Amino acid sequence: MHATRVLVLNSGSSSVKYQLLDMRGASRLAVGLVERIGEQTSRLRHTCVGTGATREHHGPVADHDAALKAVAEELARDGLGLDSPELAAIGHRVVHGGLFFTEPTVVDDDVLTEIERLIPVAPLHNPANLTGIRTAMALRPDLPQVAVFDTAFHTTMPESAARYAIETKVADRFRVRRYGFHGTSHAYVSRATAELLGRAPEDVNVIVLHLGNGASASAVRGGRCVDTSMGLTPLEGLVMGTRSGDLDPAVIFHLQRVAGMSMDEIDTLLNKRSGLFGLCGDNDMREIRRRMDEDDDQARLAFEIYVHRLKKYIGAYYAVLGTVDAVVFTAGVGENAAFVREAAVAGLEGLGLAVDGERNAVRSGEARLISPEGARVAVAVVPTDEEMEIATQTYALVGNND
């Protein structure tokens, strides 16, 4: 029997998202989430796509090992167990691959060691990703485990975009450069946008705006990333839910010297108490919109700062690419907040950018154009599918070797 199934695992610090896909028809068989791992209030939610049945379990899940064993039990209840001969591989999301990993990689001891070495530049993500891989390896040691890296899509950036203007010896020694993140999303969405336009990815220049609680922009020329807004860490770039995005690095020195804040306190401030949340106390764009409708000045200012930064990156990446075929919105805010899309391109008609009000107002789970008929530059909404991208890359690597 030719194995065509891929289990995709996205292991966070206290959660595991998973999907089981059959790559014969690129169809989902099961999806689920284990959250609040390590707490008494843990929850597992599992859906068998074929039957539509959803099961929920509440109660303590001690660690990732227990979480993955629980996932395996749920899959087995639907006849989709990890012991199935149809399972070709397990694909893992890994946030940081540095410059070492430029493509999906079958995990071995050397790969685990290198992912571990990258923990200092991804302290919140890589440890959890490693735990998920090691647990899956213990459950199915005979099965290929494939790491798919958030940073890999961005390794095509030229040095002129990737390097910071600091002393080269220091930068090289401590791996300080722009790596970029959300790479699986940017890869999937840029390719899907070309398909929407009826063109080959290598013939299209796209600005991708991945707008969720974390947010990033990328300039994609002919299917290859040439610039992206996130940097050494996911803190740089756009205004996000709780992250500041771009700021003068001397702000850190100022807060240390004048406010007496420690490095850990500043880290927490910039990553968890900044962005939209720091500006108005809310990081949910729906709540910000509600407050704006009630003439809340603080919420309105937060939104205006968010949009101002977004426009700056659209303009910057227009300049980087020279010619742009499409600007595309994706992820939770990008896919669902029509007012954000409208505001982001308002006033950019000189660049050929505009949205059609009726098209923009349509809510849909499908990829679609929201620019007026005959627009010089397409504006699109393309729902991201990182799990499908991880499964596709995983299966392309191991699917013919079973």
Helices and strands as residue ranges (DSSP letters): E 5-11, E 15-22, E 27-35, E 43-48, E 54-58, H 64-77, E 87-94, E 105-106, H 109-117, G 119-121, H 126-139, E 145-149, G 152-156, H 159-162, H 168-173, H 183-196, G 201-203, E 205-211, E 215-221, E 224-228, H 250-257, H 263-272, H 275-280, H 285-293, H 297-321, E 326-330, H 331-336, H 338-345, G 349-351, H 357-361, E 368-369, E 378-381, H 386-398
